[in-house]
């Protein structure tokens, strides 16, 4: 992205907790100007300005971007971090919950990008970092909707990168594995229905998924990765951050036959 002598202004969605807050705190320590967002900023006490933003509401996006630009003068880096988790058998997941997940994880980030791009063009360039997920590289059992929403953003970023080349605006994906955050508490869980054909396998997998998050790595690793990307002259299209085996799982999917890879996932989730 275009170099500036003054500190870069970074706009981070979903920065009140978890990965977003870790990124914001780390970048502040590196002398960046940081603005975060939350649907309810008054509920949180953080060391950087929090702007009200609901990524599912276009007017809220417009207002938040305008507020940051009016205060900081520009936006050099957008970190699209706001997102929600969703679990459940696809057959038993309500349509409205599927739509909510895509509104937050896919349409929301796209609309934030659309609002920020004109501001980046005004100052001659910028960088967009989309926080996706290693889950977006594969269809995981009982996380299929989450995988699909994150995978869609990964692919859209590939197209965006080529469309934005003429404007000196760069874009990349950073896909985290399991990190110790509050995502499990905030995500939508389709209920484990007594008597459902999915009752036992989904119930067991849900416990396993929550355990993986509880035992996840320190979100500071994601913050350090984002900082490194901002410092790069020409960021790649895709980055993965997490345990070695989680990152290796993406490489395995490229080389293994579909059925063998599927068996590995089934074994991992004890299905």
C-alpha positions as CSV (number, residue, x, y, z in Angstrom):
1,X,0.0,0.0,0.0
2,X,1.1,3.6,-0.5
3,X,3.5,4.8,2.2
4,X,2.6,7.7,4.4
5,X,4.9,9.6,6.8
6,X,2.1,10.2,9.3
7,X,0.7,7.2,11.3
8,X,-1.6,5.0,9.4
9,X,-5.3,5.1,10.3
10,X,-6.7,1.6,10.8
11,X,-10.4,0.9,10.9
12,X,-11.3,-2.5,12.6
13,X,-14.8,-3.9,12.6
14,X,-15.8,-6.0,15.6
15,X,-13.1,-4.7,17.9
16,X,-14.7,-4.8,21.3
17,X,-13.3,-8.2,22.2
18,X,-11.5,-11.3,20.9
19,X,-9.3,-11.1,17.8
20,X,-10.5,-7.6,16.8
21,X,-9.5,-6.1,20.2
22,X,-6.2,-8.0,20.2
23,X,-5.4,-6.5,16.8
24,X,-6.4,-3.0,17.9
25,X,-4.4,-3.1,21.1
26,X,-1.3,-4.4,19.3
27,X,-1.4,-1.8,16.6
28,X,-1.8,1.0,19.1
29,X,1.4,-0.2,20.7
30,X,3.0,0.2,17.3
31,X,1.8,3.8,17.0
32,X,-1.0,3.3,14.6
33,X,-4.2,5.4,14.8
34,X,-6.9,2.9,15.5
35,X,-10.7,3.1,15.4
36,X,-12.7,0.1,16.3
37,X,-16.4,-0.7,16.0
38,X,-19.1,-2.4,18.0
39,X,-22.8,-2.7,17.8
40,X,-23.0,-1.3,21.3
41,X,-19.8,0.7,22.0
42,X,-21.0,2.1,25.3
43,X,-20.9,-1.4,26.8
44,X,-17.1,-1.7,26.5
45,X,-14.1,0.0,28.0
46,X,-11.1,-0.1,25.6
47,X,-8.0,2.0,24.9
48,X,-9.1,3.2,21.5
49,X,-12.2,4.9,20.1
50,X,-15.1,2.6,19.4
51,X,-17.6,3.6,16.7
52,X,-21.2,2.3,16.6
53,X,-21.5,-0.1,13.7
54,X,-23.9,-3.0,12.7
55,X,-22.4,-4.5,9.6
56,X,-25.8,-5.9,8.6
57,X,-27.2,-2.4,8.2
58,X,-26.0,-0.3,5.3
59,X,-26.9,3.0,6.9
60,X,-24.9,2.1,10.0
61,X,-21.9,1.3,7.8
62,X,-22.2,4.6,6.0
63,X,-22.4,6.6,9.2
64,X,-19.5,4.7,10.9
65,X,-17.1,5.3,7.9
66,X,-18.2,8.9,7.7
67,X,-17.5,9.4,11.4
68,X,-14.0,7.9,11.2
69,X,-13.1,9.9,8.1
70,X,-14.4,13.1,9.6
71,X,-12.2,12.6,12.7
72,X,-9.1,11.0,11.2
73,X,-9.2,12.5,7.7
74,X,-8.8,9.1,5.9
75,X,-8.8,5.3,6.3
76,X,-5.5,3.6,5.3
77,X,-6.3,0.1,6.5
78,X,-9.6,-1.7,6.9
79,X,-9.6,-4.9,8.9
80,X,-12.9,-6.7,8.3
81,X,-13.1,-8.7,11.5
82,X,-16.8,-8.6,12.6
83,X,-18.3,-12.0,12.3
84,X,-20.5,-14.6,13.9
85,X,-20.3,-18.3,14.4
86,X,-23.1,-20.8,13.6
87,X,-23.3,-24.5,14.2
88,X,-25.9,-27.2,13.5
89,X,-27.0,-29.8,11.1
90,X,-27.8,-27.9,7.9
91,X,-31.1,-29.7,7.6
92,X,-32.2,-28.4,11.0
93,X,-30.7,-24.9,10.9
94,X,-33.5,-22.3,10.4
95,X,-33.3,-20.3,7.2
96,X,-33.4,-17.0,9.1
97,X,-30.2,-18.0,11.0
98,X,-28.5,-19.0,7.8
99,X,-29.3,-15.6,6.3
100,X,-28.1,-13.8,9.5
101,X,-24.8,-15.6,9.3
102,X,-24.3,-14.6,5.7
103,X,-25.4,-11.0,6.4
104,X,-22.7,-10.7,9.0
105,X,-19.9,-12.8,7.6
106,X,-20.2,-12.1,3.9
107,X,-22.6,-9.3,2.9
108,X,-21.5,-7.1,5.9
109,X,-17.8,-7.1,5.0
110,X,-18.6,-6.6,1.3
111,X,-20.7,-3.5,2.2
112,X,-18.0,-2.2,4.5
113,X,-15.5,-2.6,1.7
114,X,-17.8,-0.7,-0.7
115,X,-18.1,2.2,1.7
116,X,-14.3,2.4,2.4
117,X,-13.0,2.1,-1.2
118,X,-14.0,5.6,-2.4
119,X,-12.1,7.0,0.7
120,X,-9.0,5.0,-0.1
121,X,-9.1,6.2,-3.7
122,X,-9.2,9.8,-2.5
123,X,-5.8,9.3,-0.7
124,X,-4.2,7.3,-3.5
125,X,-4.4,3.8,-2.0
126,X,-5.0,1.5,0.9
127,X,-5.1,-2.0,2.3
128,X,-8.1,-4.2,3.1
129,X,-7.6,-7.2,5.4
130,X,-10.5,-9.7,5.6
131,X,-10.5,-12.0,8.6
132,X,-11.9,-15.3,7.3
133,X,-11.2,-18.8,8.8
134,X,-9.4,-21.9,8.1
135,X,-12.9,-23.4,8.2
136,X,-13.6,-21.5,5.0
137,X,-11.3,-23.9,3.1
138,X,-13.3,-27.0,3.7
139,X,-16.9,-28.0,4.5
140,X,-16.8,-29.0,8.1
141,X,-19.6,-31.2,9.6
142,X,-22.1,-29.2,11.6
143,X,-20.3,-26.0,10.6
144,X,-21.2,-26.0,7.0
145,X,-22.9,-22.6,6.9
146,X,-20.0,-21.0,8.7
147,X,-17.5,-22.6,6.3
148,X,-19.6,-21.5,3.3
149,X,-19.8,-17.8,4.5
150,X,-16.1,-17.6,5.2
151,X,-15.2,-19.4,2.0
152,X,-17.3,-17.0,0.0
153,X,-15.4,-14.1,1.4
154,X,-12.1,-15.8,0.5
155,X,-13.1,-16.2,-3.1
156,X,-14.6,-12.7,-3.4
157,X,-11.3,-11.3,-2.2
158,X,-9.4,-13.0,-5.0
159,X,-11.7,-11.2,-7.5
160,X,-11.4,-7.9,-5.6
161,X,-7.6,-8.0,-5.7
162,X,-7.6,-8.0,-9.5
163,X,-10.3,-5.4,-9.8
164,X,-8.5,-3.0,-7.5
165,X,-5.0,-3.2,-9.0
166,X,-5.4,0.1,-10.9
167,X,-6.2,2.0,-7.7
168,X,-3.2,1.0,-5.6
169,X,-5.6,-0.7,-3.2
170,X,-4.5,-4.0,-1.9
171,X,-6.6,-6.8,-0.4
172,X,-5.9,-10.0,1.4
173,X,-7.4,-12.7,3.6
174,X,-6.1,-13.9,7.0
175,X,-7.6,-17.2,8.0
176,X,-7.3,-18.0,11.7
177,X,-7.7,-21.5,13.2
178,X,-9.0,-21.9,16.7
179,X,-8.2,-19.1,19.1
180,X,-9.2,-18.6,22.7
181,X,-12.0,-16.0,22.2
182,X,-15.7,-15.7,23.2
183,X,-17.0,-16.7,19.7
184,X,-18.4,-20.0,21.0
185,X,-20.6,-18.1,23.5
186,X,-21.8,-15.6,20.9
187,X,-22.5,-17.9,18.0
188,X,-25.8,-19.5,17.0
189,X,-26.2,-23.1,18.0
190,X,-29.0,-25.0,16.4
191,X,-30.5,-26.9,19.3
192,X,-29.6,-30.5,19.9
193,X,-33.1,-32.0,19.4
194,X,-34.0,-35.1,21.4
195,X,-35.0,-37.9,19.1
196,X,-33.4,-36.2,16.1
197,X,-31.3,-38.4,13.8
198,X,-28.5,-35.9,14.5
199,X,-28.9,-35.8,18.2
200,X,-25.9,-37.9,19.2
201,X,-23.3,-37.0,16.4
202,X,-24.2,-33.3,16.5
203,X,-24.2,-33.1,20.3
204,X,-20.8,-34.8,20.5
205,X,-19.3,-32.6,17.8
206,X,-20.6,-29.5,19.4
207,X,-18.8,-30.3,22.6
208,X,-15.6,-31.0,20.7
209,X,-15.8,-27.7,18.8
210,X,-16.3,-25.7,22.0
211,X,-13.3,-27.5,23.5
212,X,-11.2,-26.6,20.5
213,X,-12.0,-22.9,21.0
214,X,-11.4,-23.1,24.8
215,X,-8.0,-24.6,24.2
216,X,-7.2,-22.2,21.3
217,X,-4.2,-20.1,20.9
218,X,-3.6,-16.5,22.0
219,X,-5.3,-13.9,19.8
220,X,-2.1,-11.9,19.9
221,X,-0.8,-14.2,17.2
222,X,-3.4,-12.9,14.9
223,X,-2.5,-9.3,15.9
224,X,1.2,-9.9,15.1
225,X,0.2,-11.5,11.7
226,X,-2.0,-8.5,10.8
227,X,0.8,-6.1,11.8
228,X,3.3,-8.0,9.6
229,X,0.9,-7.8,6.6
230,X,0.4,-4.1,7.0
231,X,4.2,-3.7,6.9
232,X,4.5,-5.7,3.7
233,X,4.9,-3.9,0.4
234,X,2.9,-6.5,-1.6
235,X,0.8,-8.7,0.6
236,X,-0.2,-12.1,-0.7
237,X,-3.8,-13.1,-1.3
238,X,-4.1,-15.6,1.5
239,X,-2.5,-16.1,5.0
240,X,-3.3,-18.7,7.5
241,X,-2.6,-18.4,11.3
242,X,-3.1,-21.2,13.8
243,X,-1.7,-24.5,14.9
244,X,0.6,-26.2,12.4
245,X,-1.9,-29.1,11.9
246,X,-4.8,-26.7,11.2
247,X,-2.7,-24.9,8.5
248,X,-1.5,-28.2,7.2
249,X,-5.1,-29.4,6.8
250,X,-5.6,-26.8,4.0
251,X,-2.6,-28.2,2.1
252,X,-3.8,-31.7,2.6
253,X,-7.1,-30.9,1.0
254,X,-5.3,-29.8,-2.2
255,X,-3.4,-33.1,-2.6
256,X,-5.5,-35.8,-1.1
257,X,-8.4,-37.6,-2.9
258,X,-11.8,-36.2,-1.7
259,X,-12.9,-39.4,0.0
260,X,-9.7,-39.8,1.9
261,X,-9.8,-36.2,3.1
262,X,-13.4,-36.7,4.1
263,X,-12.5,-39.8,6.2
264,X,-9.8,-37.7,8.0
265,X,-12.3,-35.1,8.9
266,X,-14.8,-37.7,10.2
267,X,-12.0,-39.2,12.3
268,X,-11.0,-35.8,13.6
269,X,-14.6,-35.1,14.7
270,X,-15.1,-38.6,16.0
271,X,-18.0,-39.2,13.6
